[in-house]
Amino acid sequence: MKQELALEDDAAIERLVAAFEALSLPRANRTHRAHLAVGVHYLRDWGLDGALPRMRERLQAYNLACGDPDGYSETITAAYLASIAAEISSDGRAVSMAEQVARLQQRWPSGRTSPPQPPSPC
């Protein structure tokens, strides 16, 4: 059964990301909100160009460690990261990661909800 972590502040998100990267995040805590939080963290630190390869590598490693080597989707990951980037791009550092994750969770309440398509560059 899925178990949401309390992501009430940026320190909690930093701990989540550290556990995810160390492959020690319990599978029960691998939730839609946790994915959003890692996405926000990666985008703030590396921008979209750096976040996508890092997310790809870490998700594939995490899935392999959890016995799900085929659980990664490049299409879904790229779409979510682009949508998150578009959503938080105007926030700057004045808005905490925790606030951004809470806002994203309201907009996309579950992993079954598709993110809006990012604006077209054309």
C-alpha positions in Angstrom: 0.0 0.0 0.0 1.3 3.5 -0.9 2.3 5.8 2.0 2.7 9.5 1.4 5.7 11.2 3.1 5.1 14.5 4.8 6.7 17.0 2.5 5.9 20.0 4.5 9.2 21.8 3.9 12.2 21.9 1.6 14.3 19.9 4.1 11.8 17.0 3.8 12.1 17.1 0.0 15.9 17.1 0.3 15.6 14.0 2.5 13.3 12.3 0.0 15.6 13.1 -2.9 18.6 11.8 -1.0 16.8 8.5 -0.2 15.6 8.2 -3.8 19.2 8.7 -5.1 20.6 6.3 -2.6 18.1 3.7 -3.7 16.8 3.5 -0.1 13.4 5.1 -0.6 10.8 2.4 0.4 8.7 1.4 -2.5 5.6 2.3 -0.5 6.8 5.9 -0.5 7.2 6.0 -4.3 4.1 8.0 -4.9 2.9 10.5 -7.5 3.6 13.3 -5.1 7.1 12.0 -4.4 7.8 12.0 -8.2 6.6 15.6 -8.4 8.9 16.5 -5.5 11.9 14.9 -7.1 11.0 16.6 -10.4 10.8 20.0 -8.8 14.1 19.5 -7.0 15.9 18.4 -10.2 14.5 21.2 -12.3 15.5 23.8 -9.7 19.0 22.4 -9.5 19.7 21.5 -13.2 17.0 23.0 -15.4 15.1 20.9 -17.9 18.2 20.0 -20.0 20.0 18.6 -16.9 17.0 17.2 -15.1 15.8 14.8 -17.8 19.0 12.8 -18.1 19.4 12.7 -14.3 15.8 11.7 -13.7 16.1 9.0 -16.4 19.2 7.5 -14.8 18.0 7.6 -11.3 14.5 6.3 -12.1 16.0 3.4 -14.0 18.4 2.6 -11.2 15.6 2.8 -8.6 13.3 0.7 -10.6 16.0 -1.9 -11.1 16.7 -1.9 -7.4 13.0 -2.5 -6.7 12.8 -5.3 -9.2 11.0 -3.4 -11.9 13.5 -2.9 -14.7 10.9 -2.1 -17.3 9.0 0.5 -15.2 10.5 3.6 -16.9 8.7 5.6 -19.6 10.8 8.3 -21.3 7.6 9.8 -22.8 5.8 10.2 -19.5 9.0 11.4 -17.7 9.8 14.0 -20.3 6.2 15.2 -20.4 5.9 15.6 -16.7 9.3 17.4 -16.4 8.4 19.8 -19.2 5.0 20.5 -17.6 6.5 21.0 -14.1 9.1 23.3 -15.6 6.5 25.4 -17.3 4.4 25.5 -14.1 7.3 26.6 -11.8 9.3 28.7 -14.3 8.0 32.1 -13.1 8.3 31.2 -9.3 12.1 31.7 -8.9 13.6 30.9 -5.5 11.0 33.0 -3.7 8.6 30.0 -3.7 9.6 27.0 -1.7 9.8 23.6 -3.3 7.2 22.4 -0.8 4.8 25.1 -2.0 5.5 24.2 -5.6 4.8 20.5 -4.9 1.6 21.3 -3.1 0.4 23.4 -6.0 1.3 20.7 -8.6 -0.4 18.0 -6.5 -3.6 20.1 -6.6 -3.3 20.5 -10.4 -2.4 16.9 -11.1 -3.8 14.9 -8.1 -2.7 11.5 -9.2 -0.4 9.6 -11.4 -3.4 8.7 -13.5 -4.0 12.4 -14.4 -2.0 13.5 -17.4 -0.1 16.7 -17.1 -1.1 19.6 -19.3 0.9 19.8 -22.4 3.7 22.4 -22.1 3.4 25.4 -24.3 4.7 24.8 -27.8 7.9 26.7 -28.7 6.4 27.3 -32.2 
